[in-house]
Amino acid sequence: MDAEAHIQIQNISTAKRRSAEGGGYEETACGKVVPVDQPTDAPSSGQNKGHHPPTSYLETIVHLFKGNIGPGLFAMGDAFKNGGLLVAPFLTVLIAVMCIHCQHVLVACSKKMRDLNGEETCADYADTVRQCFENGPVKLRGWSRTMSRLVDVFICVTQLGFCCIYFVFIATNMKQILHASDIDLDVRLVMVAALPPILLSCLITNLKYLAPVSMFANICMILGLAITLYYALKDGLPDVPDRALWTNGSQLALFFGTAIFAYEGIALVMPLKNSMAKTEQFEMTFGVLNVGMFLVSIMFLFAGSVGYMKWGEDVGGSLTLNLGDTILAQVGQAMVSLGVLFRYPLQFSVAVR
């Protein structure tokens, strides 16, 4: 018996079993198994199917905004230093377009698998990969579970890696605030002090209940960014010729590393979409994904350009490290640290899921 026949018999067997349980698939005259419409009491708008309350358009865009605005935003000055004032903006836009396109491809694949399998909700990242392999070329179908597990591993590694960076970012900024008050502590002790509130915040895994936390984090980040830009712009910016317009290949590699790290939110796409009350609002033209990522990209371009123009080759790995020791600068660093702290549970929840 060849592989095609074996798979077809398995599909027919599954269809008969599903039919006995209440339907969902039927066998056509040619022996092909196809999904069929079945009545459901669930809302047609794609409302949240789990036990968690669904999120609105605004709540979801707040989560998306918070999932992409963090240490990467404040590292864009260093990225522009490694890319050059002329090349870096162009490459940033290119990376933004690629990331948004890939996120749309992920959503489209998940929707296609949902329709093909007659399911009510879109699968998450790993399950979408598994279903694509299961419905793909025969030679690749045996790899479905392996690829699904591999995606889960990649997601956990990347999300926990981001969380490690957040941990260092918070501790470094808090150490500088303490140093301005003549309190010198080892950065590792600051990390230990930051651990309890981070652990407590990670206990919140429901996206509906995380919305106020994300909103507060966004406010803190915006205030911190406003203070940072105030220091960058208050005395004016140097002339463009004083800054490098392009750099060499080795520095461009550093630019790509920082910029790709900044666009870190693809693992949040499916959880955010599936948590919405009206899932169709996520990927439409003026939906959550396009509007949110457009605003995020504008902020990256502005922060990177202004940061590099102001501090040049002395720009820090985070723009907040260039603010000095004034009270307002310390407030800005504290706001950014709080913003990253309250962003932690959103990124951590992806690995947990």
Buried (B, 14 or more C-beta within 10 A) or exposed (E): EEEEEEBBEEBBEEBBEBBEEEBBBBBEEEEEBEBEEEEEEEEEEBBBBEEBBBBBBEBBBBBBBBBBBBBBBBBBBBBBBBBBBEBBBEBBEEBBEEBBEEBBEBBEBBBBBBEBBBBEBBBBBBBBBBBBBBBEEEEEEEBBEEBBEEBBEEBBEBBBBBBEBBBBBBBBBBBBBBEBEEEEBEEEEBBEEBEEBBEEBBEBBBBBEBBEBBBBBBBBBBBBBEBBBEBBEEEEBEEEEEBBEEBEEEBBEBBBEBBBBBBBBBBBBBBBBBBBBBBEBBBEEEBBBBBBBEBBBEBBBBBBBBBBBBBBEEBBBBBBBBBEEEEEBBBBBBBBBBBBBBBBBBBBBBBEB
